[in-house]
Amino acid sequence: RETEDMTSHTMRLIWATAIAVLMIVALPTASACPYELPVWTVKVNDQPLMLEVAESPEARQCGLSRRTSLAPDQGMLFIFPRKMPVAFWMQDTGLALSIAFLDKTGRIVDIQTMASGQTNVLYQSPGPVSYAVEVNRDWFSRHQVNVGDIVDIPGRGQ
């Protein structure tokens, strides 16, 4: 009986170790998304803002996931293939962010504040939009940027 208990214990230990190793190997790395994105400098109320440009479906899906910091005047510009309703969530995002939803001319139609690590909250555009801009939380309010202001996007819809 003692040998049987030891064998059972050894097997449980082997399985537990194997599962732990698989979980560690299968976990995504803690680094930012692996896409090399172009960076554009845009202006909002004459305030320069450096934005990584997420235009592909993969880059848009990845977004600012797994970031742990963002320079004060940096963020991400999401370009959608057509004017459409969109929604964002904060899974794997360790930063509190603000998001502006823009029409095809770059006019801000809505600004929302997004809490870090929220996996059950969707931040939805108020209707079809062409762009979204994510920046550090409260960047828009600190720079007196409001709904109706224009994000000067180079070569786009002006």
C-alpha positions as CSV (number, residue, x, y, z in Angstrom):
1,R,0.0,0.0,0.0
2,E,2.9,2.4,0.8
3,T,4.5,1.8,-2.6
4,E,1.2,2.4,-4.3
5,D,0.8,5.7,-2.4
6,M,4.3,6.8,-3.4
7,T,3.7,5.9,-7.0
8,S,0.5,7.8,-7.0
9,H,2.2,10.8,-5.3
10,T,5.1,10.7,-7.8
11,M,2.7,10.6,-10.8
12,R,0.7,13.6,-9.4
13,L,4.0,15.5,-8.9
14,I,5.1,14.7,-12.5
15,W,1.7,15.8,-13.9
16,A,1.7,19.0,-11.8
17,T,5.3,19.8,-13.0
18,A,4.4,19.1,-16.6
19,I,1.3,21.4,-16.4
20,A,3.3,24.1,-14.7
21,V,6.0,24.0,-17.4
22,L,3.3,24.1,-20.2
23,M,1.6,27.1,-18.6
24,I,4.9,29.0,-18.3
25,V,5.8,28.2,-21.9
26,A,2.3,29.0,-23.2
27,L,2.1,32.4,-21.4
28,P,2.6,35.4,-23.6
29,T,5.7,37.4,-22.9
30,A,5.4,40.6,-20.9
31,S,6.8,42.7,-23.7
32,A,4.8,45.1,-25.9
33,C,3.2,43.9,-29.1
34,P,5.8,42.9,-31.6
35,Y,4.8,45.2,-34.5
36,E,7.2,47.9,-35.8
37,L,4.8,50.7,-36.4
38,P,5.4,54.0,-38.2
39,V,5.2,57.1,-36.0
40,W,3.5,60.2,-37.1
41,T,3.6,63.6,-35.4
42,V,0.1,65.1,-35.4
43,K,-1.2,68.4,-33.9
44,V,-4.2,68.8,-31.6
45,N,-4.9,72.5,-30.8
46,D,-1.2,73.2,-31.8
47,Q,0.0,70.6,-29.3
48,P,2.3,68.1,-31.0
49,L,1.6,64.4,-30.3
50,M,3.7,61.5,-31.5
51,L,1.5,58.6,-32.5
52,E,2.3,55.1,-33.5
53,V,0.1,54.2,-36.4
54,A,-2.0,51.0,-36.2
55,E,-3.5,50.5,-39.6
56,S,-3.4,46.7,-40.1
57,P,-6.0,44.5,-38.3
58,E,-3.1,42.8,-36.3
59,A,-1.7,46.2,-35.2
60,R,-5.1,47.5,-34.2
61,Q,-5.9,44.4,-32.3
62,C,-2.6,44.5,-30.4
63,G,-2.8,48.3,-29.8
64,L,-1.0,49.4,-26.6
65,S,-1.4,46.0,-24.9
66,R,1.4,45.0,-22.5
67,R,2.8,48.5,-22.3
68,T,3.9,49.6,-18.9
69,S,4.7,53.2,-19.8
70,L,4.0,55.8,-22.4
71,A,5.9,59.0,-22.9
72,P,3.8,62.1,-22.0
73,D,3.1,63.3,-25.5
74,Q,2.9,59.9,-27.2
75,G,0.1,57.5,-28.0
76,M,-1.4,55.4,-30.8
77,L,-3.5,56.3,-33.8
78,F,-5.9,53.6,-35.0
79,I,-6.9,53.9,-38.6
80,F,-10.0,51.9,-39.7
81,P,-10.5,50.6,-43.2
82,R,-13.9,52.4,-43.4
83,K,-16.1,54.5,-41.2
84,M,-17.6,52.1,-38.7
85,P,-18.6,51.7,-35.0
86,V,-15.7,50.4,-33.0
87,A,-15.1,49.2,-29.4
88,F,-11.9,49.0,-27.3
89,W,-11.0,47.0,-24.2
90,M,-8.1,47.2,-21.8
91,Q,-7.1,43.5,-21.5
92,D,-3.3,43.2,-20.9
93,T,-3.0,47.0,-20.8
94,G,-1.2,48.2,-17.7
95,L,-1.8,51.9,-18.4
96,A,-4.8,54.1,-17.7
97,L,-5.6,55.7,-21.0
98,S,-7.9,58.3,-22.6
99,I,-9.4,57.6,-26.0
100,A,-10.7,60.0,-28.6
101,F,-13.0,58.8,-31.4
102,L,-12.6,60.8,-34.7
103,D,-14.6,61.3,-37.8
104,K,-13.1,61.2,-41.3
105,T,-11.9,64.8,-41.1
106,G,-10.1,64.2,-37.7
107,R,-12.8,66.0,-35.7
108,I,-13.2,64.5,-32.2
109,V,-16.7,63.1,-31.7
110,D,-16.1,61.6,-28.2
111,I,-13.5,61.3,-25.5
112,Q,-13.5,58.5,-22.9
113,T,-11.3,57.6,-20.0
114,M,-10.2,53.9,-19.8
115,A,-9.1,52.1,-16.7
116,S,-6.1,49.8,-16.9
117,G,-6.6,46.1,-16.8
118,Q,-10.4,46.2,-17.4
119,T,-11.3,43.0,-19.2
120,N,-15.1,43.2,-18.9
121,V,-15.6,46.8,-20.1
122,L,-16.0,47.9,-23.7
123,Y,-15.3,51.5,-24.6
124,Q,-17.5,52.1,-27.6
125,S,-17.5,54.8,-30.2
126,P,-20.8,56.8,-30.2
127,G,-21.3,55.8,-33.8
128,P,-19.3,55.1,-37.0
129,V,-15.8,56.6,-36.8
130,S,-12.7,56.6,-39.0
131,Y,-10.0,56.9,-36.4
132,A,-9.3,56.6,-32.7
133,V,-6.4,58.1,-30.7
134,E,-5.2,56.6,-27.4
135,V,-3.0,58.6,-25.0
136,N,-2.1,58.7,-21.4
137,R,-5.1,59.2,-19.1
138,D,-6.3,62.8,-19.0
139,W,-3.9,64.0,-21.8
140,F,-6.9,65.6,-23.6
141,S,-8.2,67.4,-20.5
142,R,-4.6,68.6,-19.5
143,H,-4.3,70.1,-23.0
144,Q,-7.8,71.6,-23.2
145,V,-8.7,69.2,-26.0
146,N,-12.4,68.8,-26.3
147,V,-15.1,67.2,-28.5
148,G,-15.3,69.2,-31.7
149,D,-11.5,69.9,-31.8
150,I,-9.5,68.6,-34.8
151,V,-6.6,66.1,-34.8
152,D,-4.5,67.2,-37.8
153,I,-3.8,63.8,-39.4
154,P,-1.2,64.2,-42.2
155,G,-2.7,63.7,-45.6
156,R,-6.1,62.4,-44.3
157,G,-9.5,63.8,-45.1
158,Q,-8.7,67.5,-44.5
